[in-house]
Amino acid sequence: MSETEPERPSATLELLTLLAAGAADLALDQLRQSADRAQEALRRSDLRELLTDGVVELRKRGELATRRAGAAAEHENYLETMARRAAERAGHPRA
């Protein structure tokens, strides 16, 4: 064993500590920025209009998502129907 081997675990521990501290600092910085943006939004005079616009946008997105899901379901039914017809033509009726 050389004199440098015992230092390796402490160097690794120091590196892990620095990485954890950096990650925590980054997370706290993001939280601070989010809090600042939230405070700025609360100070807006048009907050009610902003919330109304947000709700309208979410409703529109919901309608579009519902239509897409419905279209996919109809498409699957169409494919299922076509597969059943093809099987019947081939003489393999579906049970």
C-alpha positions, 0 to 999 in steps of 0.5 A: 500500500502506498501513501496515496491509497488512503487519500482516494476514498477521501477524494471520492467523498469530497467529490461526491460532497461537492457534486451534492452541494452543487446539485442542491444549490442548483435546485435552490436557485430554480426554486428561488427563480420560480418563487420570484416569477410567482410573486411577479405574477401575483403583482400583475393587475390583469391576474384575473384575465391571465387565469381566465386565459389559462383556463380557456387554453387548458379547456381547448387543449382538453378538447383537442386531446379528447378528439385525438383519443376519439379519432384513434378509437374510431381508427382502431374500430375501423381496422378491427372491422377490416380485419374481421371482414378479411378473416371472413373472406378467407374462411376463418370466421372470428369466434 
